[in-house]
């Protein structure tokens, strides 16, 4: 797998930013000290050269500008020189309002639904997913991770609870469908293509075979039930006649076009119609289902089924050649191919992703804003000041530098203007 390109928006490390802030603070303070030294020297020697009063005016105004900007920058984060001057330590005193404003700004301007939807759509996440799943190693990795979590998940499941879950859901689904209508639909599907005729023929052939094999049993039963005084030959004759009659009846049912066969198929059609539409049969089916699922044996079966499923999954998850892993890999491969080959599936996935992101932006953006505000409010003052100085401190020190130099130029200009007017 290739490594992703470095993020162009990635900030320098915290140590680098601290060094930059410290370096710029030294520059600004050094410039202010330098202006003070120049002012002192120019004041002391101003009579020695006519240009020194100009230097003195520049340095004096530069000191004023530098000190004013130092006060302004310091007042944002703390009380200058620790003095209780009004409207200083602005950020520490207003951190809750700052947090609320920051959270509201992010919620309204960065998590606006249309912006989120537009950004998510431009990322082509479905295409990225398809390309990622198109790599066999990625599918194997994902399938392995999923199966590796199976034992932990299964360990939290109780056989009785899982059995109740299976029982409730199966009974609810069958109750929603209706046992009688479901049976009617199944029989209808079977009869629609004529498959039932072959099934009936097979059943009739099986019954005739069973009848032929059990002729001695039938003869014995007739002999046991007949009077003692009836001769054995008569018993044998009666048994033979019974067997022959049954075989001929089954053969008649198996013969296409025979009246008995026509009556049987008509009875099947009536049964299908009754199962589909008869409310009495629907009620009987629901009553039977309720009784069946209330049976302790059925409940025990579902509990045992849950235990067997757990053991099977655990055994497969721990196997070196897990069938579950292969199945998940195969499903992921099919899904990746479907995204690539079927524009409708890709469009549907894109629509789902955009809709999910849009829904989150709508339903959770204010919660995210409140969360940001709460984090800022819970920061201690030292942490808040440190984080803000770390981000903007270097630029604020530039303001001090600019204030010193611009103040000096303004002071020099005022001095020259005063001389011109005098």
N, C-alpha and C positions, 0 to 999 in steps of 0.2 A: 504494500500500500504506500502511496506517495504521501509525503507530509504536506499539510496545508501551508499556503503562503503566509508569511507573517502578516498580522492585522495592521494595516496602515494607521489605524486609530489607536493603537496600543500606546499607553502613556509610558514615559520613562520610569525607571524604578523609583521607589520612594527615596532611597539613599541619594540617587542622582538629583532628584527634585530638591531635597533638603540642602544639598551642596550648592545648587544653583541659587536658592533663596538666600542662603548664608553669604555667598559670594556677592550677590547684588546688594545686600544690606550693608556689607563692608564698603562697597563702592560708594553708595549713597552717603553713608556716615563719613567716610573719608573725604568725600567732596565737600561736605558741610564743614568738617574740621579744617580742610584746606582753605575754604573761603574765610573762615574765622582768622586763620593765620595771616592770610593776605590782607584782610581788613586791618588787623593789628599793625602789620608792617607798613601798610600804606598810610595809616593814620599817623604813625610815628615819624615817617619820613616824607610826609606829603609836601613839606616846604622845599624839599631838595629838587624836585622836578615837577614841571607843570602837568605832566600826565598822571601823576600819582593821585590827585583828587578824583580823576575819572576811575582809576582802579579802585580807589576806596569806595566810590559810589556803587560800582558794580558789585564789589564783594559784600558791601553792607546790604544791598537789596537781595543778593543771592542768599545771604544768611537768613534774612527774613523769610524769603520764599521757601528755603529748605526747611527751616524750623516750622513754618506753617504747615507744610505738607507732611513733615514728620508727625506733627500733632494730629493732623487729620487721619493719617494712616494708622497711627497708634490708637486713636480714639475708636476706630472700628472694632478693635479686638480687646482693648484693655483700657484702664484709666492711666493716662500719661503720668509718669512719675508717681503713680499710686495716689494721686490727688483726686478727691471726690468732685470733679468738675462735672457740671450737668451735661447731659447728652454725650457722654463718653461711654466706652465699653458697650457700643451699640449692639454688636452681634450677640455677646453673652446675655444681655438683658432681653433680647427679642428672639431667642432661639426657637421658641414655640411658634411664633408668628412666621419666622423664616421657614421652619419645617412645613407649616401648613401651606405657605406660599409655594414652596418647592414641590410639595406633593400635588397641589392643585395644578401647577404649571405642567408637570409631567403628565398628569391624568388628562388634561385638556389639550395639550399640544403634541405630546408624543404618543399617547394611547387613544387618540381620536379614532373612532371605528373606521372611517373611510381611509385614513392614513394607514392603519394597521392592515386593512384588507388589501389596499394597493401594494403595500410593501410585501406582504405574504404572497400575493399573486405574482409579483415580479421575481420572487426567489425560485419559482418553478420547483417547489419541494417534491412534487410527485415525480418529476424527472430525476431529481437527485436521488430519491428513494429507489427508483427503477434502476439507475446506474449502480447504486451501491449494492442492491440485491442481485444485480447481474454478475457480481463477482462471487464465484463459488466459496472462496475463503470467508467472505462476509456472511454468506448464508449459513455456513457451518458454524461460524462464531456465534451468530444470533441464536441458532437452534440449540447449540450447546449451552448457552447461557440460560435459555428458557428451561431446558430439561434439567439443568443443574439446580434450578430453584424448585423443582417438583418435590423432592423429599421434604424440604422445609415447609412447603405449603401443605402437603399431605399429612405431615406430623401434627398439624393443627386441627385436622378433621377427625371427628368422632364417627365411628361406624353407625351408631344408632341415629345420630343427627343426619348423616348423609342418607341413610336408609329412609328416614322420614321425608327428607327432601325429594328423593326419587319417587317415593310413594305419593306425596302430595302433588308433585308436578305431573306425574303420569296420570293419576286419577283425575286431576283438573283438566288436562288436555283431552282425555277420553270423555269426560263429562261435557266439555264444551262441544266436542264433535258429535257426541251421541253414539252409543254403541250400536244401536239398531241401524241408524242411517249410515254409519261407517261400514257395517257389514253389508248393507244394501249396495253401497257404492262399490265395494270390493267385488261383490258378486256381479254387479252390473258391468264392471270392467272385464271380468272374466268371461261373461257371456257375450259381450259386445263383439269380440273377435272369434267367437266359436270355440275358444280353448276349453270351455267346460264340457263339450261333447267328448273330447278325448279323455278328459279327467273322469267323466262318468263311465266311459267304456273301460278305463283301467280299473276303476273301483269295482265294476260289475264282474270283470274278468278275475279280479282278486277274490271276490266273494264266491264265484263258481269254483275256483281252485281250493279255497278253504272248505267249501261244502264237499268237494270230492275227497279231500284228505280226511275229512272227519265222518265219513259214512259209518265206520265201525262205532264211533262214539254215539252217533244218532241211533244206530240199531240197539246199542246197549241201553240208551235212555228209554227207547220204546219198550224194550223187554222188561226194564225195571218198573215201568209205570203200568203195564198191561196186567189184567187179572191172571192169577196163577194157573187157572184152568185152560187159558188160551194156548194153543200149540205154538211152539217156537217158530214153525214155518210161517204161521200167520203173522207173528211179530216181525219176522224178516221181511215179509211181503209189505206190511204196513210201513216199515222203515224205508224200504226201497221206493214205495210210492211217494212218501213225503220228500225224500231226497230228489226224486225225479221231478216232482211238481215244483219244488223250489228252483231246481236247475233250469227247467223250462221257463219259469217266470223270469229269472234273471236273463236268460237268453232272449226272451221277448223284449225285455227292456233295452237290451243291447242292440236290437235290430232297428236300423234307421227306418222311419216311416211307419213303424208298428204302432197300433193304437195306444198300447201301454207306454211306449216311448214318447208319443205325442203328449199324452196326459202328464207324464213326468216333467217334460220341458215346460208345459203350460203351468204346472205347479211351481216350478222354479221361478218363472216370470212373475207369478202372483206373489211369491215370497219376497222377491226383490222389491216389488212395488209396495208391499206392506211394510217391509223394513224401512223403506225410504220415507213413507208418508203416514203410517199408522201411529197416532199418538199413544195408543195403548202399548204397542211394542216399544216405543221410545221410553215410556215410563217404566216398563218392565226391565228394559236394558239398564236404565239408570239405577233402578232398585238392585239389580243383580251386581252392578259395579260397586255400589255402596257396600253391599254385603261382602263382596269378595275382598275389597280393600280393608274392611274392618276385621277380617279373619286374622287371628294371631299367626297362623302359618304363613300367610302372605307377608305380613310385616316382618316375620323372621327371615323370610326369603330376601326381602329388600335389604335387611341389615347384613345378611351374609353376602349378598351381591356387592354391597358397598365395600365390605372387607376384602372380598376377592379382587375388586377393581383396584383398591389401594395397593394390595400386595403385588398385583400385576404391574402397576405403574412404577412402584418402587424397584421391582426387579429389573424392569426395562431401563429405568433411568440410571441404574448402577451398572448396566452391562457395557462392555467395551464397544460392542456394535449395537447401539441402541436403535431399535426400530422406530421409536418415537422421534429421535433425532432425524432419521432418514425421512420420515413422513413430513416433519416440519420443513426440512430443507426442500423436499419436493414441492410442498405447497408454496413456499416462498419463491421457488424458481418459476412455478406456473404463474404466480401473481406478477412477478417482474415481467415475464413475457407478455402477460395480458395487458399490463400498463403500456408496454412498448408497441404492441401490435393493434390494440383496440382503442381508438381515440375516445370512444364513449366512456370506457372505464377510466382513462386518464382524466377526462373532463369531470367525471363524477367525483374522483378522488380530489382533484383540484377544488371543486366546489365544496366538498366536505371540509377540506383544510381551511379554505377561506372562511367558510361559514363558522367553523369552530373558533378560529382566531377572532372573527368579527363578534361572535357571541361573548367570548372572553373579554374583549375590549369593552363591550357594552356593559356586561354584568359585573366586571371586576375592576374596571379602571379606577373607580372612586375608592374601592377598597385598597388598591395599590397606592393611590395617593395618600390615603389615611395611614397606610403602613409606613410610607416614607416619612410622613410627618411625625409619626410615633417614634421612629428610629432617631430622627434628629432631636426630638424633645427629650428622649432618654439619654442622649449623649451628655456626658459631663462637660462642663464649660471648657476645661483644658483640652479635651478631645476635640470638641467642636472648633475651637480656635486653631488648634494645631492642624486639623484637616483643611480648613479654609485657607490658612496661611500657606500651607503646602501647595495648594492649587493656584492661588492668585498672588501669593506673597512676592514673587519675583517681579510681576508686573507692577505691583504697588511700590516696590523700591525704585522702579524706573520712574514712577510718578514723582518720587522724591528728587531724583536726579534732574528730571525735567523742570520741576518746581524751582530747584536751586539755580539752574542755568537761565531759565526764562525770567525768574525774578531778578537776577542780576542784569539781564538785558533791559528789562523794564525800568529798573532803578537807574541804569546808565542813561536810558533815554530821557527819563524825567529830569535827571541832573543836567543833561545838555539843554533840554528845553528851558529849564529854570535859568541857566546861564544866558541863553539867547534872549530871554525875556527881560533879564536884569540889565 
